[in-house]
């Protein structure tokens, strides 16, 4: 089972790499033509960024043992 996980993971790396660069090129194109962006697109991108930040904060809180002040040492 352990072998299969790594085999399938390494087999999917080329397609993931290709998809990443396609997405990055798309974002660069949007940034170049930022005057053509619609409010809806900007709103969706903003909400996505806020969601990523919220998940980061939740992960930090879980990593600290569900405390807001710091780690228990």
C-alpha positions in Angstrom: 0.0 0.0 0.0 2.8 2.4 0.9 4.5 1.8 -2.5 1.3 2.5 -4.4 0.8 5.8 -2.7 4.3 7.1 -3.7 4.0 5.5 -7.2 0.7 7.3 -7.9 2.0 10.5 -6.3 5.1 10.7 -8.4 3.2 9.7 -11.6 0.9 12.7 -11.1 3.7 15.3 -10.6 4.1 16.1 -14.3 0.4 16.9 -14.8 0.3 18.9 -11.5 3.4 20.9 -12.6 1.9 21.6 -16.0 -1.4 22.7 -14.4 0.4 25.0 -12.0 2.2 26.8 -14.8 -1.0 27.2 -16.8 -2.7 28.7 -13.8 0.2 31.0 -13.2 0.2 32.2 -16.9 -3.5 32.8 -16.6 -3.1 34.9 -13.5 -0.3 36.9 -15.2 -2.6 37.5 -18.1 -5.3 38.8 -15.8 -2.9 41.1 -14.0 -1.7 42.5 -17.3 -5.3 43.3 -18.3 -6.5 44.3 -14.9 -8.6 47.1 -16.4 -10.8 44.5 -18.1 -11.6 42.7 -14.8 -15.2 42.6 -13.6 -16.3 43.3 -10.1 -17.5 39.8 -9.8 -14.1 38.3 -10.6 -12.3 40.6 -8.2 -14.9 39.7 -5.5 -14.4 36.0 -6.0 -10.6 36.3 -5.9 -10.9 38.4 -2.7 -13.2 35.8 -1.1 -10.8 33.0 -2.1 -7.9 34.9 -0.5 -9.8 35.4 2.7 -10.8 31.8 2.8 -7.1 30.8 2.5 -6.2 33.2 5.3 -9.0 31.8 7.5 -7.8 28.2 6.9 -4.2 29.3 7.8 -5.4 30.9 11.0 -7.5 27.8 11.9 -4.4 25.6 11.3 -2.3 27.8 13.5 -4.9 27.6 16.3 -5.1 23.9 16.0 -1.3 23.6 16.0 -1.1 25.6 19.2 -3.5 23.2 20.9 -6.6 25.3 20.4 -5.3 28.3 22.2 -5.2 31.9 20.9 -2.3 33.1 23.0 0.5 30.6 22.3 1.9 27.2 22.5 1.9 25.1 25.7 5.6 24.3 26.5 
